[in-house]
Amino acid sequence: MLDKKKLALIHIIKRELNLGDSEYRRILLEATGVNSAKDLDEKRFKKLMRYFVHSNYYRINPLGLTIKQKLYIRYLLKDLAWSLKHLNNFIRKYYHKPDIDSLSRKEAIKLIESLKAIREHQLLKN
C-alpha cells in the first residue's frame, strides 16, 4: 500500500497531463497491471513513474516541456511566494511566451535556473 503523498503525486500527474479517467485507468493497467492507484505497491509505483518518464505522456507539449520541469517550477513558485499570474508575467517579459505550458524544454531549464537564482538572491537579502 502506498502512502498518501505518493497517491497524491499520481493524481497531480494525472491532472497535469489532462488524462481522462478511462485513459488513466488504461495506463495504470498497461504499466502496472492494476486498475486503481490504491492497489499499487512500491514496486508498481516505480513502474508507473518510469512509464510516464519514458512515454509521450511525460511531455506536456510538442516542444519538450516535461511534467517534471513543470512540477519543479510550481515548487519554486511556492518557495518564492509568487502567484501564477506573476510567473506568467515573468515568462511573457523574458521568454516572450504566454505561459508555462508554451515553453520548450530548453526554455524551462533556463526558467528553472532563473527562479533558483532569484530564490538565492532573496535568501541572501534576508
CYANA upper distance limits for C-alpha pairs under 8 A (distance plus 0.5 A):
  1 MET  CA     38 LYS  CA      7.37
  1 MET  CA     39 ASP  CA      7.15
  1 MET  CA     40 LEU  CA      6.65
  1 MET  CA     41 ASP  CA      5.55
  1 MET  CA     42 GLU  CA      7.90
  2 LEU  CA      6 LYS  CA      6.83
  2 LEU  CA      7 LEU  CA      7.10
  2 LEU  CA     38 LYS  CA      7.58
  2 LEU  CA     40 LEU  CA      6.95
  2 LEU  CA     41 ASP  CA      6.27
  2 LEU  CA     42 GLU  CA      6.97
  2 LEU  CA     45 PHE  CA      8.46
  3 ASP  CA      7 LEU  CA      7.05
  4 LYS  CA      8 ALA  CA      6.51
  5 LYS  CA      9 LEU  CA      6.65
  6 LYS  CA     10 ILE  CA      6.84
  7 LEU  CA     11 HIS  CA      6.97
  7 LEU  CA     37 ALA  CA      7.21
  7 LEU  CA     38 LYS  CA      7.88
  8 ALA  CA     12 ILE  CA      6.61
  9 LEU  CA     13 ILE  CA      6.69
 10 ILE  CA     14 LYS  CA      6.69
 10 ILE  CA     37 ALA  CA      8.18
 11 HIS  CA     15 ARG  CA      6.64
 12 ILE  CA     16 GLU  CA      6.53
 13 ILE  CA     17 LEU  CA      6.52
 13 ILE  CA     67 ILE  CA      7.81
 14 LYS  CA     18 ASN  CA      6.65
 14 LYS  CA     19 LEU  CA      5.92
 14 LYS  CA     24 TYR  CA      7.49
 15 ARG  CA     19 LEU  CA      6.89
 16 GLU  CA     67 ILE  CA      7.73
 17 LEU  CA     57 TYR  CA      7.24
 17 LEU  CA     58 TYR  CA      8.28
 17 LEU  CA     60 ILE  CA      7.07
 17 LEU  CA     67 ILE  CA      8.10
 19 LEU  CA     23 GLU  CA      6.56
 19 LEU  CA     24 TYR  CA      6.23
 20 GLY  CA     24 TYR  CA      6.50
 21 ASP  CA     25 ARG  CA      6.60
 22 SER  CA     26 ARG  CA      6.63
 23 GLU  CA     27 ILE  CA      6.74
 24 TYR  CA     28 LEU  CA      6.71
 25 ARG  CA     29 LEU  CA      6.61
 25 ARG  CA     35 ASN  CA      6.18
 25 ARG  CA     36 SER  CA      7.51
 26 ARG  CA     30 GLU  CA      6.50
 26 ARG  CA     35 ASN  CA      8.21
 27 ILE  CA     31 ALA  CA      6.31
 28 LEU  CA     32 THR  CA      6.11
 28 LEU  CA     33 GLY  CA      7.18
 28 LEU  CA     34 VAL  CA      6.55
 28 LEU  CA     35 ASN  CA      6.45
 28 LEU  CA     36 SER  CA      7.55
 28 LEU  CA     37 ALA  CA      7.93
 28 LEU  CA     48 LEU  CA      7.56
 29 LEU  CA     33 GLY  CA      4.80
 29 LEU  CA     34 VAL  CA      5.34
 29 LEU  CA     35 ASN  CA      5.91
 31 ALA  CA     47 LYS  CA      7.05
 31 ALA  CA     48 LEU  CA      6.19
 31 ALA  CA     51 TYR  CA      6.89
 32 THR  CA     40 LEU  CA      8.30
 32 THR  CA     44 ARG  CA      5.98
 32 THR  CA     45 PHE  CA      8.30
 32 THR  CA     47 LYS  CA      6.97
 32 THR  CA     48 LEU  CA      6.82
 34 VAL  CA     39 ASP  CA      6.96
 34 VAL  CA     40 LEU  CA      7.63
 35 ASN  CA     39 ASP  CA      8.02
 36 SER  CA     40 LEU  CA      7.83
 40 LEU  CA     44 ARG  CA      6.04
 40 LEU  CA     45 PHE  CA      6.40
 41 ASP  CA     45 PHE  CA      6.57
 42 GLU  CA     46 LYS  CA      6.85
 43 LYS  CA     47 LYS  CA      6.90
 44 ARG  CA     48 LEU  CA      6.69
 45 PHE  CA     49 MET  CA      6.80
 46 LYS  CA     50 ARG  CA      6.62
 47 LYS  CA     51 TYR  CA      6.60
 48 LEU  CA     52 PHE  CA      6.87
 49 MET  CA     53 VAL  CA      6.71
 50 ARG  CA     54 HIS  CA      6.60
 51 TYR  CA     55 SER  CA      6.47
 52 PHE  CA     56 ASN  CA      8.05
 52 PHE  CA     57 TYR  CA      6.35
 52 PHE  CA     58 TYR  CA      5.61
 53 VAL  CA     57 TYR  CA      8.19
 53 VAL  CA     58 TYR  CA      5.71
 54 HIS  CA     58 TYR  CA      7.41
 55 SER  CA     59 ARG  CA      8.32
 58 TYR  CA     66 THR  CA      6.06
 58 TYR  CA     67 ILE  CA      6.12
 58 TYR  CA     68 LYS  CA      8.35
 59 ARG  CA     64 GLY  CA      6.09
 59 ARG  CA     65 LEU  CA      6.05
 59 ARG  CA     66 THR  CA      4.87
 59 ARG  CA     67 ILE  CA      6.68
 60 ILE  CA     64 GLY  CA      7.46
 60 ILE  CA     65 LEU  CA      5.98
 60 ILE  CA     66 THR  CA      6.01
 60 ILE  CA     67 ILE  CA      6.67
 60 ILE  CA    101 ASP  CA      7.48
 61 ASN  CA     65 LEU  CA      6.33
 61 ASN  CA     66 THR  CA      8.28
 61 ASN  CA    101 ASP  CA      7.45
 61 ASN  CA    102 SER  CA      7.76
 61 ASN  CA    104 SER  CA      8.37
 63 LEU  CA    102 SER  CA      8.42
 63 LEU  CA    103 LEU  CA      7.56
 63 LEU  CA    104 SER  CA      5.07
 63 LEU  CA    105 ARG  CA      6.87
 64 GLY  CA    104 SER  CA      6.00
 64 GLY  CA    105 ARG  CA      5.24
 65 LEU  CA     69 GLN  CA      7.32
 65 LEU  CA     70 LYS  CA      7.95
 65 LEU  CA    101 ASP  CA      7.87
 65 LEU  CA    103 LEU  CA      6.85
 65 LEU  CA    104 SER  CA      5.70
 65 LEU  CA    105 ARG  CA      4.79
 65 LEU  CA    108 ALA  CA      7.23
 66 THR  CA     70 LYS  CA      6.90
 66 THR  CA    105 ARG  CA      7.37
 67 ILE  CA     71 LEU  CA      6.56
 68 LYS  CA     72 TYR  CA      6.62
 69 GLN  CA     73 ILE  CA      6.61
 69 GLN  CA    108 ALA  CA      7.20
 69 GLN  CA    109 ILE  CA      8.08
 69 GLN  CA    112 ILE  CA      8.38
 70 LYS  CA     74 ARG  CA      6.73
 70 LYS  CA    100 ILE  CA      7.96
 70 LYS  CA    108 ALA  CA      8.42
 71 LEU  CA     75 TYR  CA      6.72
 72 TYR  CA     76 LEU  CA      6.72
 72 TYR  CA    112 ILE  CA      8.25
 73 ILE  CA     77 LEU  CA      6.65
 73 ILE  CA    111 LEU  CA      8.49
 73 ILE  CA    112 ILE  CA      6.68
 73 ILE  CA    115 LEU  CA      8.43
 74 ARG  CA     78 LYS  CA      6.92
 75 TYR  CA     79 ASP  CA      6.78
 76 LEU  CA     80 LEU  CA      6.55
 76 LEU  CA    112 ILE  CA      8.46
 76 LEU  CA    115 LEU  CA      7.26
 76 LEU  CA    116 LYS  CA      7.81
 77 LEU  CA     81 ALA  CA      6.41
 77 LEU  CA     82 TRP  CA      5.65
 77 LEU  CA     83 SER  CA      7.52
 77 LEU  CA     84 LEU  CA      8.21
 77 LEU  CA     87 LEU  CA      8.08
 78 LYS  CA     82 TRP  CA      6.79
 78 LYS  CA     83 SER  CA      8.48
 79 ASP  CA    119 ARG  CA      8.15
 80 LEU  CA    119 ARG  CA      6.68
 82 TRP  CA     86 HIS  CA      6.50
 82 TRP  CA     87 LEU  CA      7.23
 83 SER  CA     87 LEU  CA      6.92
 84 LEU  CA     88 ASN  CA      6.63
 85 LYS  CA     89 ASN  CA      6.69
 86 HIS  CA     90 PHE  CA      6.75
 87 LEU  CA     91 ILE  CA      6.66
 87 LEU  CA     99 ASP  CA      8.43
 88 ASN  CA     92 ARG  CA      6.58
 88 ASN  CA     98 PRO  CA      7.09
 88 ASN  CA     99 ASP  CA      5.52
 88 ASN  CA    100 ILE  CA      7.37
 89 ASN  CA     93 LYS  CA      6.62
 90 PHE  CA     94 TYR  CA      6.60
 90 PHE  CA     95 TYR  CA      8.37
 91 ILE  CA     95 TYR  CA      5.61
 91 ILE  CA     96 HIS  CA      6.97
 91 ILE  CA     97 LYS  CA      6.57
 91 ILE  CA     98 PRO  CA      7.37
 91 ILE  CA     99 ASP  CA      6.74
 91 ILE  CA    100 ILE  CA      7.66
 92 ARG  CA     96 HIS  CA      4.96
 92 ARG  CA     97 LYS  CA      5.47
 92 ARG  CA     98 PRO  CA      5.99
 92 ARG  CA     99 ASP  CA      7.53
 95 TYR  CA    107 GLU  CA      8.00
 97 LYS  CA    102 SER  CA      6.76
 97 LYS  CA    103 LEU  CA      7.38
 98 PRO  CA    102 SER  CA      7.20
 99 ASP  CA    103 LEU  CA      7.78
100 ILE  CA    108 ALA  CA      8.42
103 LEU  CA    107 GLU  CA      6.19
103 LEU  CA    108 ALA  CA      6.49
104 SER  CA    108 ALA  CA      6.62
105 ARG  CA    109 ILE  CA      6.84
106 LYS  CA    110 LYS  CA      6.88
107 GLU  CA    111 LEU  CA      6.58
108 ALA  CA    112 ILE  CA      6.55
109 ILE  CA    113 GLU  CA      6.83
110 LYS  CA    114 SER  CA      6.63
111 LEU  CA    115 LEU  CA      6.61
112 ILE  CA    116 LYS  CA      6.62
113 GLU  CA    117 ALA  CA      6.66
114 SER  CA    118 ILE  CA      6.71
115 LEU  CA    119 ARG  CA      6.60
116 LYS  CA    120 GLU  CA      6.63
117 ALA  CA    121 HIS  CA      6.61
118 ILE  CA    122 GLN  CA      6.69
119 ARG  CA    123 LEU  CA      6.73
120 GLU  CA    124 LEU  CA      6.80
121 HIS  CA    125 LYS  CA      6.77
122 GLN  CA    126 ASN  CA      6.90
